[in-house]
Amino acid sequence: MARTEHLPIYRASYDLCLYLEQVVHRFSRYHKYTLGTDLRDAARRALKLVVRANSQRDRVATLLALREESEELKEAMPDGLAGPSVP
């Protein structure tokens, strides 16, 4: 299995997972268990896709799935919820 910790996209995805955990913790109970769960799950799926793409020889299909997951995550985020800055 290839190492992924050195990749900027892995670090950014991991930082997003950590950020969303902190933000969702402050949500109201209703949003924590509905919207919060969706956001955290989508961020984890994106992180898994980064790891999977790094370990594959033919990455195109996995990277396309990662792009779709990222777009869905952006759409699920409420207005005003800005994630960590990505270089």
PDB file of N, CA, C and O in Angstrom:
ATOM      1  N   MET A   1       0.840  -1.176   0.000  1.00  0.00           N
ATOM      2  CA  MET A   1       0.000   0.000   0.000  1.00  0.00           C
ATOM      3  C   MET A   1       0.888   1.244   0.000  1.00  0.00           C
ATOM      4  O   MET A   1       1.875   1.312   0.732  1.00  0.00           O
ATOM      5  N   ALA A   2       0.537   2.199  -0.806  1.00  0.00           N
ATOM      6  CA  ALA A   2       1.326   3.421  -0.932  1.00  0.00           C
ATOM      7  C   ALA A   2       1.074   4.348   0.256  1.00  0.00           C
ATOM      8  O   ALA A   2      -0.011   4.360   0.837  1.00  0.00           O
ATOM      9  N   ARG A   3       2.076   5.105   0.594  1.00  0.00           N
ATOM     10  CA  ARG A   3       1.939   6.078   1.680  1.00  0.00           C
ATOM     11  C   ARG A   3       1.161   7.282   1.174  1.00  0.00           C
ATOM     12  O   ARG A   3       1.367   7.733   0.047  1.00  0.00           O
ATOM     13  N   THR A   4       0.278   7.795   2.000  1.00  0.00           N
ATOM     14  CA  THR A   4      -0.540   8.927   1.572  1.00  0.00           C
ATOM     15  C   THR A   4      -0.352  10.169   2.425  1.00  0.00           C
ATOM     16  O   THR A   4      -0.772  11.255   2.024  1.00  0.00           O
ATOM     17  N   GLU A   5       0.263  10.041   3.579  1.00  0.00           N
ATOM     18  CA  GLU A   5       0.333  11.157   4.518  1.00  0.00           C
ATOM     19  C   GLU A   5       1.080  12.366   3.960  1.00  0.00           C
ATOM     20  O   GLU A   5       0.846  13.490   4.404  1.00  0.00           O
ATOM     21  N   HIS A   6       1.968  12.155   3.003  1.00  0.00           N
ATOM     22  CA  HIS A   6       2.757  13.251   2.454  1.00  0.00           C
ATOM     23  C   HIS A   6       2.020  14.039   1.373  1.00  0.00           C
ATOM     24  O   HIS A   6       2.467  15.120   0.990  1.00  0.00           O
ATOM     25  N   LEU A   7       0.902  13.516   0.878  1.00  0.00           N
ATOM     26  CA  LEU A   7       0.176  14.172  -0.205  1.00  0.00           C
ATOM     27  C   LEU A   7      -0.609  15.378   0.303  1.00  0.00           C
ATOM     28  O   LEU A   7      -1.301  15.281   1.317  1.00  0.00           O
ATOM     29  N   PRO A   8      -0.509  16.510  -0.386  1.00  0.00           N
ATOM     30  CA  PRO A   8      -1.277  17.692   0.033  1.00  0.00           C
ATOM     31  C   PRO A   8      -2.788  17.452   0.027  1.00  0.00           C
ATOM     32  O   PRO A   8      -3.496  17.968   0.891  1.00  0.00           O
ATOM     33  N   ILE A   9      -3.285  16.680  -0.933  1.00  0.00           N
ATOM     34  CA  ILE A   9      -4.726  16.426  -0.986  1.00  0.00           C
ATOM     35  C   ILE A   9      -5.171  15.554   0.186  1.00  0.00           C
ATOM     36  O   ILE A   9      -6.286  15.703   0.686  1.00  0.00           O
ATOM     37  N   TYR A  10      -4.310  14.656   0.620  1.00  0.00           N
ATOM     38  CA  TYR A  10      -4.637  13.839   1.788  1.00  0.00           C
ATOM     39  C   TYR A  10      -4.684  14.716   3.034  1.00  0.00           C
ATOM     40  O   TYR A  10      -5.620  14.621   3.828  1.00  0.00           O
ATOM     41  N   ARG A  11      -3.677  15.572   3.208  1.00  0.00           N
ATOM     42  CA  ARG A  11      -3.648  16.445   4.380  1.00  0.00           C
ATOM     43  C   ARG A  11      -4.840  17.390   4.387  1.00  0.00           C
ATOM     44  O   ARG A  11      -5.429  17.630   5.441  1.00  0.00           O
ATOM     45  N   ALA A  12      -5.202  17.930   3.231  1.00  0.00           N
ATOM     46  CA  ALA A  12      -6.351  18.836   3.155  1.00  0.00           C
ATOM     47  C   ALA A  12      -7.644  18.090   3.472  1.00  0.00           C
ATOM     48  O   ALA A  12      -8.502  18.616   4.182  1.00  0.00           O
ATOM     49  N   SER A  13      -7.793  16.878   2.957  1.00  0.00           N
ATOM     50  CA  SER A  13      -8.992  16.080   3.238  1.00  0.00           C
ATOM     51  C   SER A  13      -9.074  15.706   4.710  1.00  0.00           C
ATOM     52  O   SER A  13     -10.148  15.748   5.310  1.00  0.00           O
ATOM     53  N   TYR A  14      -7.939  15.343   5.287  1.00  0.00           N
ATOM     54  CA  TYR A  14      -7.898  15.000   6.707  1.00  0.00           C
ATOM     55  C   TYR A  14      -8.218  16.220   7.570  1.00  0.00           C
ATOM     56  O   TYR A  14      -8.960  16.117   8.546  1.00  0.00           O
ATOM     57  N   ASP A  15      -7.658  17.371   7.208  1.00  0.00           N
ATOM     58  CA  ASP A  15      -7.961  18.606   7.937  1.00  0.00           C
ATOM     59  C   ASP A  15      -9.444  18.954   7.844  1.00  0.00           C
ATOM     60  O   ASP A  15     -10.033  19.440   8.809  1.00  0.00           O
ATOM     61  N   LEU A  16     -10.042  18.705   6.686  1.00  0.00           N
ATOM     62  CA  LEU A  16     -11.471  18.951   6.534  1.00  0.00           C
ATOM     63  C   LEU A  16     -12.283  18.035   7.442  1.00  0.00           C
ATOM     64  O   LEU A  16     -13.260  18.472   8.050  1.00  0.00           O
ATOM     65  N   CYS A  17     -11.888  16.773   7.539  1.00  0.00           N
ATOM     66  CA  CYS A  17     -12.575  15.848   8.448  1.00  0.00           C
ATOM     67  C   CYS A  17     -12.505  16.345   9.886  1.00  0.00           C
ATOM     68  O   CYS A  17     -13.509  16.345  10.598  1.00  0.00           O
ATOM     69  N   LEU A  18     -11.315  16.770  10.311  1.00  0.00           N
ATOM     70  CA  LEU A  18     -11.155  17.284  11.673  1.00  0.00           C
ATOM     71  C   LEU A  18     -11.961  18.557  11.890  1.00  0.00           C
ATOM     72  O   LEU A  18     -12.590  18.735  12.933  1.00  0.00           O
ATOM     73  N   TYR A  19     -11.938  19.438  10.898  1.00  0.00           N
ATOM     74  CA  TYR A  19     -12.683  20.695  10.986  1.00  0.00           C
ATOM     75  C   TYR A  19     -14.185  20.433  11.108  1.00  0.00           C
ATOM     76  O   TYR A  19     -14.863  21.045  11.933  1.00  0.00           O
ATOM     77  N   LEU A  20     -14.692  19.531  10.291  1.00  0.00           N
ATOM     78  CA  LEU A  20     -16.125  19.242  10.336  1.00  0.00           C
ATOM     79  C   LEU A  20     -16.526  18.606  11.658  1.00  0.00           C
ATOM     80  O   LEU A  20     -17.626  18.856  12.151  1.00  0.00           O
ATOM     81  N   GLU A  21     -15.658  17.791  12.237  1.00  0.00           N
ATOM     82  CA  GLU A  21     -15.961  17.221  13.557  1.00  0.00           C
ATOM     83  C   GLU A  21     -16.143  18.336  14.583  1.00  0.00           C
ATOM     84  O   GLU A  21     -17.067  18.283  15.395  1.00  0.00           O
ATOM     85  N   GLN A  22     -15.273  19.342  14.555  1.00  0.00           N
ATOM     86  CA  GLN A  22     -15.372  20.450  15.500  1.00  0.00           C
ATOM     87  C   GLN A  22     -16.613  21.293  15.246  1.00  0.00           C
ATOM     88  O   GLN A  22     -17.295  21.694  16.188  1.00  0.00           O
ATOM     89  N   VAL A  23     -16.908  21.561  13.982  1.00  0.00           N
ATOM     90  CA  VAL A  23     -18.056  22.401  13.650  1.00  0.00           C
ATOM     91  C   VAL A  23     -19.361  21.693  13.979  1.00  0.00           C
ATOM     92  O   VAL A  23     -20.267  22.292  14.557  1.00  0.00           O
ATOM     93  N   VAL A  24     -19.460  20.434  13.615  1.00  0.00           N
ATOM     94  CA  VAL A  24     -20.698  19.686  13.851  1.00  0.00           C
ATOM     95  C   VAL A  24     -20.963  19.539  15.344  1.00  0.00           C
ATOM     96  O   VAL A  24     -22.116  19.477  15.771  1.00  0.00           O
ATOM     97  N   HIS A  25     -19.912  19.483  16.127  1.00  0.00           N
ATOM     98  CA  HIS A  25     -20.067  19.380  17.589  1.00  0.00           C
ATOM     99  C   HIS A  25     -20.856  20.566  18.144  1.00  0.00           C
ATOM    100  O   HIS A  25     -21.540  20.433  19.158  1.00  0.00           O
ATOM    101  N   ARG A  26     -20.767  21.720  17.488  1.00  0.00           N
ATOM    102  CA  ARG A  26     -21.486  22.923  17.940  1.00  0.00           C
ATOM    103  C   ARG A  26     -22.878  23.062  17.339  1.00  0.00           C
ATOM    104  O   ARG A  26     -23.603  23.990  17.695  1.00  0.00           O
ATOM    105  N   PHE A  27     -23.268  22.174  16.445  1.00  0.00           N
ATOM    106  CA  PHE A  27     -24.610  22.225  15.858  1.00  0.00           C
ATOM    107  C   PHE A  27     -25.655  21.915  16.922  1.00  0.00           C
ATOM    108  O   PHE A  27     -25.363  21.293  17.944  1.00  0.00           O
ATOM    109  N   SER A  28     -26.879  22.364  16.659  1.00  0.00           N
ATOM    110  CA  SER A  28     -27.990  21.973  17.529  1.00  0.00           C
ATOM    111  C   SER A  28     -28.237  20.474  17.376  1.00  0.00           C
ATOM    112  O   SER A  28     -27.766  19.858  16.420  1.00  0.00           O
ATOM    113  N   ARG A  29     -28.956  19.904  18.294  1.00  0.00           N
ATOM    114  CA  ARG A  29     -29.168  18.451  18.273  1.00  0.00           C
ATOM    115  C   ARG A  29     -29.769  17.992  16.948  1.00  0.00           C
ATOM    116  O   ARG A  29     -29.330  16.996  16.374  1.00  0.00           O
ATOM    117  N   TYR A  30     -30.761  18.712  16.470  1.00  0.00           N
ATOM    118  CA  TYR A  30     -31.417  18.315  15.220  1.00  0.00           C
ATOM    119  C   TYR A  30     -30.422  18.299  14.060  1.00  0.00           C
ATOM    120  O   TYR A  30     -30.337  17.319  13.321  1.00  0.00           O
ATOM    121  N   HIS A  31     -29.679  19.383  13.909  1.00  0.00           N
ATOM    122  CA  HIS A  31     -28.737  19.459  12.791  1.00  0.00           C
ATOM    123  C   HIS A  31     -27.526  18.551  12.985  1.00  0.00           C
ATOM    124  O   HIS A  31     -26.938  18.079  12.012  1.00  0.00           O
ATOM    125  N   LYS A  32     -27.157  18.309  14.230  1.00  0.00           N
ATOM    126  CA  LYS A  32     -26.007  17.448  14.501  1.00  0.00           C
ATOM    127  C   LYS A  32     -26.249  16.042  13.969  1.00  0.00           C
ATOM    128  O   LYS A  32     -25.339  15.407  13.436  1.00  0.00           O
ATOM    129  N   TYR A  33     -27.464  15.565  14.115  1.00  0.00           N
ATOM    130  CA  TYR A  33     -27.753  14.183  13.733  1.00  0.00           C
ATOM    131  C   TYR A  33     -28.343  14.050  12.334  1.00  0.00           C
ATOM    132  O   TYR A  33     -28.582  12.932  11.877  1.00  0.00           O
ATOM    133  N   THR A  34     -28.580  15.138  11.657  1.00  0.00           N
ATOM    134  CA  THR A  34     -29.047  15.055  10.274  1.00  0.00           C
ATOM    135  C   THR A  34     -27.970  15.582   9.339  1.00  0.00           C
ATOM    136  O   THR A  34     -27.274  14.810   8.679  1.00  0.00           O
ATOM    137  N   LEU A  35     -27.842  16.882   9.289  1.00  0.00           N
ATOM    138  CA  LEU A  35     -26.861  17.515   8.410  1.00  0.00           C
ATOM    139  C   LEU A  35     -25.433  17.173   8.826  1.00  0.00           C
ATOM    140  O   LEU A  35     -24.579  16.919   7.976  1.00  0.00           O
ATOM    141  N   GLY A  36     -25.179  17.166  10.120  1.00  0.00           N
ATOM    142  CA  GLY A  36     -23.838  16.866  10.619  1.00  0.00           C
ATOM    143  C   GLY A  36     -23.359  15.487  10.224  1.00  0.00           C
ATOM    144  O   GLY A  36     -22.207  15.310   9.828  1.00  0.00           O
ATOM    145  N   THR A  37     -24.241  14.512  10.330  1.00  0.00           N
ATOM    146  CA  THR A  37     -23.892  13.148   9.943  1.00  0.00           C
ATOM    147  C   THR A  37     -23.574  13.073   8.455  1.00  0.00           C
ATOM    148  O   THR A  37     -22.618  12.412   8.050  1.00  0.00           O
ATOM    149  N   ASP A  38     -24.375  13.747   7.650  1.00  0.00           N
ATOM    150  CA  ASP A  38     -24.123  13.746   6.204  1.00  0.00           C
ATOM    151  C   ASP A  38     -22.781  14.385   5.871  1.00  0.00           C
ATOM    152  O   ASP A  38     -22.038  13.862   5.040  1.00  0.00           O
ATOM    153  N   LEU A  39     -22.463  15.505   6.507  1.00  0.00           N
ATOM    154  CA  LEU A  39     -21.199  16.190   6.238  1.00  0.00           C
ATOM    155  C   LEU A  39     -20.002  15.342   6.654  1.00  0.00           C
ATOM    156  O   LEU A  39     -19.041  15.210   5.896  1.00  0.00           O
ATOM    157  N   ARG A  40     -20.057  14.772   7.844  1.00  0.00           N
ATOM    158  CA  ARG A  40     -18.940  13.956   8.328  1.00  0.00           C
ATOM    159  C   ARG A  40     -18.748  12.719   7.462  1.00  0.00           C
ATOM    160  O   ARG A  40     -17.618  12.363   7.126  1.00  0.00           O
ATOM    161  N   ASP A  41     -19.844  12.064   7.099  1.00  0.00           N
ATOM    162  CA  ASP A  41     -19.739  10.863   6.258  1.00  0.00           C
ATOM    163  C   ASP A  41     -19.166  11.187   4.881  1.00  0.00           C
ATOM    164  O   ASP A  41     -18.341  10.437   4.359  1.00  0.00           O
ATOM    165  N   ALA A  42     -19.599  12.295   4.296  1.00  0.00           N
ATOM    166  CA  ALA A  42     -19.096  12.677   2.970  1.00  0.00           C
ATOM    167  C   ALA A  42     -17.601  13.003   3.031  1.00  0.00           C
ATOM    168  O   ALA A  42     -16.853  12.650   2.120  1.00  0.00           O
ATOM    169  N   ALA A  43     -17.169  13.667   4.090  1.00  0.00           N
ATOM    170  CA  ALA A  43     -15.745  13.990   4.226  1.00  0.00           C
ATOM    171  C   ALA A  43     -14.922  12.715   4.398  1.00  0.00           C
ATOM    172  O   ALA A  43     -13.825  12.608   3.851  1.00  0.00           O
ATOM    173  N   ARG A  44     -15.435  11.765   5.141  1.00  0.00           N
ATOM    174  CA  ARG A  44     -14.715  10.493   5.322  1.00  0.00           C
ATOM    175  C   ARG A  44     -14.659   9.704   4.020  1.00  0.00           C
ATOM    176  O   ARG A  44     -13.643   9.083   3.709  1.00  0.00           O
ATOM    177  N   ARG A  45     -15.754   9.728   3.259  1.00  0.00           N
ATOM    178  CA  ARG A  45     -15.741   9.031   1.963  1.00  0.00           C
ATOM    179  C   ARG A  45     -14.706   9.652   1.032  1.00  0.00           C
ATOM    180  O   ARG A  45     -13.998   8.940   0.320  1.00  0.00           O
ATOM    181  N   ALA A  46     -14.620  10.976   1.037  1.00  0.00           N
ATOM    182  CA  ALA A  46     -13.629  11.653   0.197  1.00  0.00           C
ATOM    183  C   ALA A  46     -12.214  11.275   0.615  1.00  0.00           C
ATOM    184  O   ALA A  46     -11.357  11.049  -0.239  1.00  0.00           O
ATOM    185  N   LEU A  47     -11.963  11.203   1.908  1.00  0.00           N
ATOM    186  CA  LEU A  47     -10.641  10.814   2.397  1.00  0.00           C
ATOM    187  C   LEU A  47     -10.304   9.383   1.975  1.00  0.00           C
ATOM    188  O   LEU A  47      -9.173   9.099   1.583  1.00  0.00           O
ATOM    189  N   LYS A  48     -11.276   8.496   2.056  1.00  0.00           N
ATOM    190  CA  LYS A  48     -11.055   7.110   1.619  1.00  0.00           C
ATOM    191  C   LYS A  48     -10.760   7.034   0.130  1.00  0.00           C
ATOM    192  O   LYS A  48      -9.938   6.225  -0.300  1.00  0.00           O
ATOM    193  N   LEU A  49     -11.420   7.868  -0.658  1.00  0.00           N
ATOM    194  CA  LEU A  49     -11.165   7.880  -2.099  1.00  0.00           C
ATOM    195  C   LEU A  49      -9.762   8.382  -2.411  1.00  0.00           C
ATOM    196  O   LEU A  49      -9.137   7.910  -3.360  1.00  0.00           O
ATOM    197  N   VAL A  50      -9.260   9.328  -1.630  1.00  0.00           N
ATOM    198  CA  VAL A  50      -7.883   9.800  -1.825  1.00  0.00           C
ATOM    199  C   VAL A  50      -6.908   8.648  -1.582  1.00  0.00           C
ATOM    200  O   VAL A  50      -5.981   8.436  -2.363  1.00  0.00           O
ATOM    201  N   VAL A  51      -7.121   7.915  -0.505  1.00  0.00           N
ATOM    202  CA  VAL A  51      -6.245   6.783  -0.187  1.00  0.00           C
ATOM    203  C   VAL A  51      -6.341   5.727  -1.277  1.00  0.00           C
ATOM    204  O   VAL A  51      -5.324   5.187  -1.711  1.00  0.00           O
ATOM    205  N   ARG A  52      -7.552   5.430  -1.718  1.00  0.00           N
ATOM    206  CA  ARG A  52      -7.742   4.420  -2.764  1.00  0.00           C
ATOM    207  C   ARG A  52      -7.087   4.833  -4.068  1.00  0.00           C
ATOM    208  O   ARG A  52      -6.448   4.016  -4.731  1.00  0.00           O
ATOM    209  N   ALA A  53      -7.241   6.103  -4.443  1.00  0.00           N
ATOM    210  CA  ALA A  53      -6.640   6.578  -5.699  1.00  0.00           C
ATOM    211  C   ALA A  53      -5.118   6.510  -5.641  1.00  0.00           C
ATOM    212  O   ALA A  53      -4.469   6.206  -6.642  1.00  0.00           O
ATOM    213  N   ASN A  54      -4.555   6.791  -4.481  1.00  0.00           N
ATOM    214  CA  ASN A  54      -3.099   6.768  -4.359  1.00  0.00           C
ATOM    215  C   ASN A  54      -2.538   5.351  -4.464  1.00  0.00           C
ATOM    216  O   ASN A  54      -1.389   5.168  -4.864  1.00  0.00           O
ATOM    217  N   SER A  55      -3.328   4.366  -4.113  1.00  0.00           N
ATOM    218  CA  SER A  55      -2.818   2.996  -4.140  1.00  0.00           C
ATOM    219  C   SER A  55      -3.116   2.267  -5.450  1.00  0.00           C
ATOM    220  O   SER A  55      -2.708   1.118  -5.620  1.00  0.00           O
ATOM    221  N   GLN A  56      -3.812   2.910  -6.364  1.00  0.00           N
ATOM    222  CA  GLN A  56      -4.152   2.267  -7.636  1.00  0.00           C
ATOM    223  C   GLN A  56      -3.234   2.747  -8.749  1.00  0.00           C
ATOM    224  O   GLN A  56      -2.701   3.856  -8.722  1.00  0.00           O
ATOM    225  N   ARG A  57      -3.075   1.877  -9.715  1.00  0.00           N
ATOM    226  CA  ARG A  57      -2.292   2.239 -10.891  1.00  0.00           C
ATOM    227  C   ARG A  57      -3.127   3.094 -11.838  1.00  0.00           C
ATOM    228  O   ARG A  57      -2.664   4.128 -12.320  1.00  0.00           O
ATOM    229  N   ASP A  58      -4.352   2.663 -12.101  1.00  0.00           N
ATOM    230  CA  ASP A  58      -5.269   3.430 -12.958  1.00  0.00           C
ATOM    231  C   ASP A  58      -6.206   4.214 -12.039  1.00  0.00           C
ATOM    232  O   ASP A  58      -7.153   3.659 -11.484  1.00  0.00           O
ATOM    233  N   ARG A  59      -5.934   5.492 -11.889  1.00  0.00           N
ATOM    234  CA  ARG A  59      -6.631   6.318 -10.897  1.00  0.00           C
ATOM    235  C   ARG A  59      -7.815   7.094 -11.452  1.00  0.00           C
ATOM    236  O   ARG A  59      -8.539   7.725 -10.682  1.00  0.00           O
ATOM    237  N   VAL A  60      -8.030   7.070 -12.732  1.00  0.00           N
ATOM    238  CA  VAL A  60      -8.996   7.965 -13.355  1.00  0.00           C
ATOM    239  C   VAL A  60     -10.395   7.780 -12.774  1.00  0.00           C
ATOM    240  O   VAL A  60     -11.037   8.763 -12.404  1.00  0.00           O
ATOM    241  N   ALA A  61     -10.873   6.563 -12.686  1.00  0.00           N
ATOM    242  CA  ALA A  61     -12.229   6.327 -12.198  1.00  0.00           C
ATOM    243  C   ALA A  61     -12.375   6.765 -10.737  1.00  0.00           C
ATOM    244  O   ALA A  61     -13.393   7.344 -10.358  1.00  0.00           O
ATOM    245  N   THR A  62     -11.371   6.490  -9.936  1.00  0.00           N
ATOM    246  CA  THR A  62     -11.432   6.860  -8.522  1.00  0.00           C
ATOM    247  C   THR A  62     -11.357   8.372  -8.364  1.00  0.00           C
ATOM    248  O   THR A  62     -12.048   8.937  -7.515  1.00  0.00           O
ATOM    249  N   LEU A  63     -10.534   9.032  -9.163  1.00  0.00           N
ATOM    250  CA  LEU A  63     -10.448  10.489  -9.079  1.00  0.00           C
ATOM    251  C   LEU A  63     -11.740  11.155  -9.541  1.00  0.00           C
ATOM    252  O   LEU A  63     -12.130  12.193  -9.007  1.00  0.00           O
ATOM    253  N   LEU A  64     -12.397  10.568 -10.519  1.00  0.00           N
ATOM    254  CA  LEU A  64     -13.707  11.092 -10.923  1.00  0.00           C
ATOM    255  C   LEU A  64     -14.732  10.939  -9.810  1.00  0.00           C
ATOM    256  O   LEU A  64     -15.546  11.832  -9.576  1.00  0.00           O
ATOM    257  N   ALA A  65     -14.686   9.802  -9.125  1.00  0.00           N
ATOM    258  CA  ALA A  65     -15.585   9.595  -7.981  1.00  0.00           C
ATOM    259  C   ALA A  65     -15.257  10.583  -6.866  1.00  0.00           C
ATOM    260  O   ALA A  65     -16.162  11.076  -6.192  1.00  0.00           O
ATOM    261  N   LEU A  66     -13.982  10.875  -6.667  1.00  0.00           N
ATOM    262  CA  LEU A  66     -13.566  11.850  -5.660  1.00  0.00           C
ATOM    263  C   LEU A  66     -14.083  13.244  -6.015  1.00  0.00           C
ATOM    264  O   LEU A  66     -14.535  13.987  -5.144  1.00  0.00           O
ATOM    265  N   ARG A  67     -14.012  13.586  -7.284  1.00  0.00           N
ATOM    266  CA  ARG A  67     -14.527  14.894  -7.707  1.00  0.00           C
ATOM    267  C   ARG A  67     -16.028  14.997  -7.464  1.00  0.00           C
ATOM    268  O   ARG A  67     -16.515  16.025  -6.994  1.00  0.00           O
ATOM    269  N   GLU A  68     -16.756  13.938  -7.782  1.00  0.00           N
ATOM    270  CA  GLU A  68     -18.201  13.934  -7.537  1.00  0.00           C
ATOM    271  C   GLU A  68     -18.507  14.051  -6.044  1.00  0.00           C
ATOM    272  O   GLU A  68     -19.401  14.798  -5.645  1.00  0.00           O
ATOM    273  N   GLU A  69     -17.770  13.319  -5.231  1.00  0.00           N
ATOM    274  CA  GLU A  69     -17.973  13.363  -3.783  1.00  0.00           C
ATOM    275  C   GLU A  69     -17.676  14.764  -3.243  1.00  0.00           C
ATOM    276  O   GLU A  69     -18.386  15.255  -2.366  1.00  0.00           O
ATOM    277  N   SER A  70     -16.639  15.397  -3.760  1.00  0.00           N
ATOM    278  CA  SER A  70     -16.291  16.753  -3.334  1.00  0.00           C
ATOM    279  C   SER A  70     -17.380  17.745  -3.705  1.00  0.00           C
ATOM    280  O   SER A  70     -17.718  18.627  -2.916  1.00  0.00           O
ATOM    281  N   GLU A  71     -17.923  17.603  -4.894  1.00  0.00           N
ATOM    282  CA  GLU A  71     -19.009  18.493  -5.315  1.00  0.00           C
ATOM    283  C   GLU A  71     -20.245  18.290  -4.450  1.00  0.00           C
ATOM    284  O   GLU A  71     -20.898  19.263  -4.073  1.00  0.00           O
ATOM    285  N   GLU A  72     -20.572  17.051  -4.133  1.00  0.00           N
ATOM    286  CA  GLU A  72     -21.726  16.772  -3.274  1.00  0.00           C
ATOM    287  C   GLU A  72     -21.502  17.322  -1.865  1.00  0.00           C
ATOM    288  O   GLU A  72     -22.436  17.815  -1.233  1.00  0.00           O
ATOM    289  N   LEU A  73     -20.281  17.239  -1.382  1.00  0.00           N
ATOM    290  CA  LEU A  73     -19.957  17.778  -0.065  1.00  0.00           C
ATOM    291  C   LEU A  73     -20.107  19.293  -0.052  1.00  0.00           C
ATOM    292  O   LEU A  73     -20.633  19.856   0.908  1.00  0.00           O
ATOM    293  N   LYS A  74     -19.650  19.953  -1.104  1.00  0.00           N
ATOM    294  CA  LYS A  74     -19.799  21.412  -1.181  1.00  0.00           C
ATOM    295  C   LYS A  74     -21.271  21.807  -1.208  1.00  0.00           C
ATOM    296  O   LYS A  74     -21.660  22.799  -0.591  1.00  0.00           O
ATOM    297  N   GLU A  75     -22.082  21.045  -1.913  1.00  0.00           N
ATOM    298  CA  GLU A  75     -23.511  21.345  -1.983  1.00  0.00           C
ATOM    299  C   GLU A  75     -24.208  21.110  -0.649  1.00  0.00           C
ATOM    300  O   GLU A  75     -25.181  21.793  -0.330  1.00  0.00           O
ATOM    301  N   ALA A  76     -23.720  20.153   0.128  1.00  0.00           N
ATOM    302  CA  ALA A  76     -24.360  19.832   1.406  1.00  0.00           C
ATOM    303  C   ALA A  76     -24.017  20.836   2.496  1.00  0.00           C
ATOM    304  O   ALA A  76     -24.733  20.936   3.492  1.00  0.00           O
ATOM    305  N   MET A  77     -22.928  21.581   2.319  1.00  0.00           N
ATOM    306  CA  MET A  77     -22.516  22.541   3.346  1.00  0.00           C
ATOM    307  C   MET A  77     -23.460  23.728   3.366  1.00  0.00           C
ATOM    308  O   MET A  77     -23.812  24.275   2.321  1.00  0.00           O
ATOM    309  N   PRO A  78     -23.868  24.122   4.566  1.00  0.00           N
ATOM    310  CA  PRO A  78     -24.720  25.309   4.672  1.00  0.00           C
ATOM    311  C   PRO A  78     -23.966  26.576   4.293  1.00  0.00           C
ATOM    312  O   PRO A  78     -22.737  26.619   4.363  1.00  0.00           O
ATOM    313  N   ASP A  79     -24.696  27.594   3.895  1.00  0.00           N
ATOM    314  CA  ASP A  79     -24.070  28.871   3.571  1.00  0.00           C
ATOM    315  C   ASP A  79     -23.373  29.423   4.808  1.00  0.00           C
ATOM    316  O   ASP A  79     -23.903  29.352   5.917  1.00  0.00           O
ATOM    317  N   GLY A  80     -22.210  29.959   4.610  1.00  0.00           N
ATOM    318  CA  GLY A  80     -21.466  30.547   5.715  1.00  0.00           C
ATOM    319  C   GLY A  80     -20.555  29.570   6.444  1.00  0.00           C
ATOM    320  O   GLY A  80     -19.793  29.978   7.320  1.00  0.00           O
ATOM    321  N   LEU A  81     -20.619  28.292   6.101  1.00  0.00           N
ATOM    322  CA  LEU A  81     -19.747  27.307   6.732  1.00  0.00           C
ATOM    323  C   LEU A  81     -18.534  27.130   5.835  1.00  0.00           C
ATOM    324  O   LEU A  81     -18.562  26.362   4.873  1.00  0.00           O
ATOM    325  N   ALA A  82     -17.483  27.842   6.159  1.00  0.00           N
ATOM    326  CA  ALA A  82     -16.264  27.788   5.333  1.00  0.00           C
ATOM    327  C   ALA A  82     -15.287  26.821   5.966  1.00  0.00           C
ATOM    328  O   ALA A  82     -15.061  26.849   7.176  1.00  0.00           O
ATOM    329  N   GLY A  83     -14.712  25.965   5.141  1.00  0.00           N
ATOM    330  CA  GLY A  83     -13.742  24.995   5.628  1.00  0.00           C
ATOM    331  C   GLY A  83     -12.361  25.618   5.722  1.00  0.00           C
ATOM    332  O   GLY A  83     -12.182  26.801   5.436  1.00  0.00           O
ATOM    333  N   PRO A  84     -11.394  24.820   6.122  1.00  0.00           N
ATOM    334  CA  PRO A  84     -10.023  25.316   6.191  1.00  0.00           C
ATOM    335  C   PRO A  84      -9.522  25.679   4.805  1.00  0.00           C
ATOM    336  O   PRO A  84      -9.930  25.081   3.809  1.00  0.00           O
ATOM    337  N   SER A  85      -8.638  26.660   4.748  1.00  0.00           N
ATOM    338  CA  SER A  85      -8.151  27.098   3.455  1.00  0.00           C
ATOM    339  C   SER A  85      -7.247  26.033   2.853  1.00  0.00           C
ATOM    340  O   SER A  85      -6.444  25.404   3.543  1.00  0.00           O
ATOM    341  N   VAL A  86      -7.402  25.851   1.556  1.00  0.00           N
ATOM    342  CA  VAL A  86      -6.606  24.868   0.820  1.00  0.00           C
ATOM    343  C   VAL A  86      -5.655  25.635  -0.075  1.00  0.00           C
ATOM    344  O   VAL A  86      -6.087  26.497  -0.840  1.00  0.00           O
ATOM    345  N   PRO A  87      -4.365  25.336   0.007  1.00  0.00           N
ATOM    346  CA  PRO A  87      -3.403  26.082  -0.818  1.00  0.00           C
ATOM    347  C   PRO A  87      -3.582  25.807  -2.295  1.00  0.00           C
ATOM    348  O   PRO A  87      -2.851  26.357  -3.119  1.00  0.00           O
TER     349      PRO A  87
END
